[in-house]
Amino acid sequence: MTRIERYKPTILIYGIDMVGYSTSAKDIETDICTLHFEPFNTEEKFQDYDGVILFQGIFEKIESHQSAYGEKFITVECHRNELQRRKKQFELLKENKGFICFILIKPFIDRDEYNDTSDSDLTKWALNYDSFYRENFDRQVTSLQVMRSEFNNFIKQFGAAWTHFRCYNDGLDIKEICKFNYEMTGIILWNREFFIPSLKPKSHELEEYFKELSHAVISSYKKLSEEIPSWADEYKFEEENKLLEKKQQLQEEINIINQKILQFREYKKCICYDNELLRESVIKILRSGFNFKIDDADLLKEDFKIIDNEGKPVVLFEVKGTNKGVTREYINQADSHRERAGLGEDFPSILIVNTNIKKSSSMQDKYQEVAEEQIKHAVKMNVLILRAIDLLNMLYLKEKGILTSDDFLDILRKENGWLAALQDLWQIKKK
């Protein structure tokens, strides 16, 4: 039996000053708990309470900017020392059989072309598991279906989600609180970590808001604590064993399907990103999609090679991302990098460019044509151009059985100009 089951628990409402509220409020006494408010810089420790409630994003400040050239980027400030201290207290709180509740009030910003911010807040850190993903909706959704009755009142009054979760990790103990259509939006991990999607309350609503939330969380936590102990589950009925075996078989099939779907999603990153994410996606397509052997150990990150069974280079690649189209400069770089690698001018050099990155709002935007003058220049320099969408379509044609990996490699080794590909055909353009 936990302390929360035996006594009236005291819950720490932590750091609400970081989202614009005053922390001068007195303790709130309810029928089932005491709510105690402390500012972000308090010396109070998580593990000294029965539970902690805090808002998402209080350890980070992320701002969006736009350069004079129209490029969008973010800047990140993180209270790193405080974050590290609270991580340790978070673990101690769990050891003491306390709970923690994260209130999700905004989209997650985990990265851009230049920054990885996937661990700049305690909420993000608590959600970072292998094969467990968070994705933002394009808008905040409020029509949430409640899966645990304890949260009915709170979700009806305040429930709203920016983010949904997908879990392909069988080892993760996860339960749904609420969902939008088929997507999980509110979850419980390990029976004591609550992630609740919510509107940001107005100041005059705070008392009602935290009363409803704390009652829902405490009620749910108590129910979860009352589930049968693991030793009792050692007893199995014959039909139960058959069902568990069937469930395991189906789960294994689902896992294989999910991994395949995830692989396709990884491939599609090549039409979305720049820099290292673009390069990684292109290499994954060539290595996993076409089964080519890749040497990606080049010190210049934009270069890598297809190699043969003896480790000799067969094709040289240059990968670029741009908000515009293919440029003469990129073609020249593909040629000069070939020369720098000590390869002759007749050695196959491939330029892959993800075009129109920032301006893309649909698939049609990715089909911006390569200018005729650039195609002619590529022929002259013996460089073969592929847009990222062309590479994706060549993989589509391979999956469809229209061409093989050997066919594609033969094209890469022999052609120059522009390899233009759709989902039903490909062609080499020389002008």
N, C-alpha and C positions, 0 to 999 in steps of 0.2 A: 504494500500500500504506500502510495506517495504522500508527501507532506500536504500536497494540494487536496488529497482525498480526506486527510485527517483534520486539517485546520482551515481557517479562512485565509486564503493566500493573499500576499501583497505583490502587486504587479508594478514593475517599473515602466513608466511611459517616458521613453528616452529621446532626447534631442529634437523635440518638436520646434525649438527655436530655429533650427536649420531650414525649416520649411515655412517660416514666417509667423509662428505662433509664440505667444508669451508663455514662459514656464513658471510664472509667479503664482499659478493656480495652487490652491490648497489641495490636500489629499481628498479624493472622492471616495466616500464609503458607500458600498452597495450591499445588497443582501448576501452576496457570495464572495466578495473580494474588496480589497483596498487598492485604489489606484494612486500611485505616487509619481509625481512629475519631477524630472531633473533635466537641466540643460545639457547640451552636447559636451561641454568641457568639465562636467562634474567628475568628482573623484569617486563617486559611488560605483560599486562593482556589480556586474550582471549576476554573478554567482551568489550574491547576498540576497537575491529575490527569488520568488517562486516562478516568475515568468517575466519576460521583457517584450514590450511592444515598441516598434520603431518604424519610421517611414523609410521607404526605398530612397537611395540617392543622397543621404545626408553626409556621407564621407567624401563626396566628389562634387566638383563644379565643372560641368561641361558646357561650353559655349560654341555655337556655330558661327562661322565667319565666311566671308566671300572676298577673294582677292580682287585686285584691279583687273585681272584677266577673266573674272567670272568663275574661277575655281572655288568650290566650297570645301571647307576644312573645319576641324574642331580643335579647340584647345582644352586641356584637361588640367585641373588642379585637384590633388588628392590629399586628404589629411592622413598621410601614410602612417605616421607614428601612432596616431589614435586608432587607426584601423587595425594595425598589428596588435595593439593592446586589447582591443575588443574581440579580436579573433580568439585570443587565449581565454578571455572571460566567457565567450560563447561556448567553448569546449567544456570549461569548468561548470557552467550552468547546466549543460546536458548531463555531465557526470552526477550532478546533484538532483537529477531527474526533474529539472525545470523545463519550461517550454520557451520558445521564442516565436514572435509573430512579426513578419515583415509585411508592411502595407504597401501594395504596388499601385503607384499613382501616376506613372508616366512611362513612356516607351523606354526600353533598354537601348543604350548606345554602347555597343561593345567594341567598335573599331571603325576607322575610316582608312584611307589609303596610307596614312602616315602614323596612326596611333592604334595601339591595342589597349582598350580600357575595360577588358573583360573581368578584371579583378580590382577595380578602383573603388568598389563599394562593398560593404558587408553583405548586402543582399545578393550581389552578383557572385561573390565568393562562395556563399552558402549554396548556390545553385550550380556550381561548376563541377559536373560529373561527366565521365566518359559516356558517350552515346546518349546524352540528355541535352536537348536543344530548346532554346527559347527564340521565338520569332515574333516580331511586332505586326499587329494589324495595321492597315493603312489609315485607321481612324479608331477612336475609342468606342467600344461597343458596350451597350448597357442591357441588352436582352439576354441575361445570363440564366442558365438552367441550374438550379441548386441541387447538388447531389447529396449533401448532408443536411438533415433537417435543422440541426442546431444553428445553421447560418441563414435560415429563411428570412428572419426579420432584418438582419444586417444587409444582406444582399439586395433585398427588395428596396431598402431605403438608400443605400450607398454603393451598391455593387456596380462597377464599371471596369472594363479591361482594355488595356493597350497591348497586352502580350498573351501569347498562348505557348504551351509547352508540348514537346514530343519526347517520349521516352522509349529508347531501344535498349535499355540497360536492365536485364533481368534481375540483377542484384540490388536494384534500387527499390526500397520500400516506399511506395508512393500511393497516395489515395487522393481522389478527386473531391474538391469542395464544390466547384461549379465549373461550367463549361459554356462555350458559345458554339452552337451547332455541334460538331464532333470534336472540337478542340478544347483541351484542358486549359482553363484560365486561372483557377484557384486550386492549390494543392497542399497536401500535408506530406512531409518527408519524415520517415523514421518515427512517426506517431507524436512528434514533439516540435517539429519545425513547420510553421504555418505561413503560407504565402497567399495573401488575400488581395484580390483586385478591387480597387475602390476609387470613388470620386474623392477629391480633396475637400474635406468638410470646411464650411464657413466657421469663423471663430465662435459665433454664438451657438453652433451645433456641437462643439467639442465634447461637452459633458455627456450628452446623449450618445454621441458617436462612440466614445471610448467605453461607455457602459454596455452598449449593444455588442460591440466587438469583443470586449473581454468576457462577457457572459457566454457568447458563442464559442470562443476559443476554450474557455475553461470547461464548459459542458462537453465539448467534443473531446478534449484531452482526457477527461474522466471516463468517457465511454470507451475510448481507445485503450485506456489502462485496465478496463474491466474485461477485455478480450481474454480468451482462454490461454493459459500459459503454454509454452512450447512443449513441455513434457506431456501434456494431455493430448496434444495433437499426434503423439506417437501411436495412439490407438487408431486403427484404420478399419473401416468396413470394406467388405470385398468389392462392392459396387463403387465405393469411394476410390479404391485403388485403381480400378479400371478407368474411372473418369479422370483421375490424376494423370495416369499414363497417356490417355488420349489428349488431355490438355497439354502435356509436355510435348507430344508429337506435333500438335497444331502450333504450339508456341515456337518450336524450332523452325517450322515452315514459315511462320510469320517473321521470325528474326532474319531468315535468309532473304525474304521479300523486302523487308525494311532496309537491310544492308544494300541490296541492289538499288532500291529507290534512292537511298542516300548517296550511292555512288553516282547515279545520274545527276543528282542535285550538285554534287561536287564538280562534275564536268561542266555544268552550266555557269559556274563561277567565271569561266573564261570570257563570257560576254558581259560581265558585270564590273570587274575590278581591274586594277592597275598594279604595277610593281610586283611584289613578291607573291601576292595572292593570285595574280594573273599567271605568273610563271609556274607556280605550283599546280594550278589547274591544267595548264597546257601539258606539263610533264605527266600529270596523272592520266590525261586522255591518251597520250602516246604510249605510256607504259602499261596502263591497265586496260584501256580501250582497244589499242592496236597490238599489244604484247611486244612492243619494241624494247630493246635494251637501251637504256639511257645513261649517259655519262653527264651528270649535272654538277660536277665538282669544280667547274670553271670559277676562277676568282672573280671574274666579271659576271655579275648575277644575271645579266640578260642573255648569256650564252649557254648552250648545252648542245649535246650531240647524240645522234643515234649511232650506236656502235655495233659491230658484228660479233660473232661468237668468239673471236680472237681478241676482242677489245679495240679493234681498229675503227677509227671514225668513218662513218658512211655518209652522214648528212649533218650539216651545221645549222643551228637555229638561232635566230635573234627574235626576242619577244618585246613588244612595245605596247603601251597603252596611251591613248590620247583622247582629248575632247573634240578633236577634229578628225581629219581623214589621214590616209597614207601620204607621207611626205618624201621628197627627194632625199632629205637628210637621213631618214630611216633606212632607205635603200643603200645610201652610201655607207652607213654604219655597218650594215650587213656585209657589204663587200670588204670594208676595211678590217672588220673582225676576222674575216676569213683569212686575209693576208697576215694579220697579226698572229693567227694560230698556225702559220707556216704552211697553209694549204694553197694549192694552185687556184688560178682564176676559173678553172673548169670544175672545181669541187662544188658539189651542190650546197647552196646557201639559201635558207628559207627564212623569210621575214613574216612573222605572225603579228598582226596589229589588231588590238581591240579598239575599234574606232567609236567616236561619238559617245564617250562614256557618260558625261554629265548631262548631255542633252537627250539621252534615250529615255523615253517613257512608254515605249511599246517595242515589240519585236521588229516592226517595220523600220524603226530607226536604226537597227543594227545592219540593215542592208544598203547602207550608203555606198554607192559605186566608187571604185578606185578610178581616179582621173586618168584619162588616156595618156597624158604626158608622163605620168608616173609608171604606167604599164610599160611604155616604150623604154623608159630609163631602166626599168628592172630587166627587160630583155637585154639591153646593151650591157648591163653590169652582171648578167647571168645570175640574177636573183629571182626566186619564185615568191610571190606575195600571196598570203592567205589572210583574210580578215578572220577574227576569232569565230565569227558565225560560219565561215567557210569550213574551218576545222571541225566545228560541231556538226555541220551537215555531212562532212565526209565520214564521221563516225556513225551518223544516222544511216548513211548508205551502206556502211559495212554491217551494221546491226540488221539491216533490211536484207542483206545478202546480195546487193547489187555489185559490190566490190569486196575484195579481200584485203587483209593487211599487206600482203605481198604486192597487190595491185597499187595500193596507196604508196608504198615505199618506192615502187618503180616510177611513179609519177614524180615523187619528191627528188629522185636521183637524176631524172632526165629532163625535166621541164624548167622553163623560166617564164617570166611575165606574171600573169595573175591567174591563180586557180580559183575560179568562181563556182561555188557549189550551192545547190538547193537541196530540198529533201527528196527530189526524184531524179536529179541529174547533176553532172559536173562538166565543166569545160575549161580549157586553157585559153586565155585571151592574151594576144600579143600586142593589141592596140585598142 
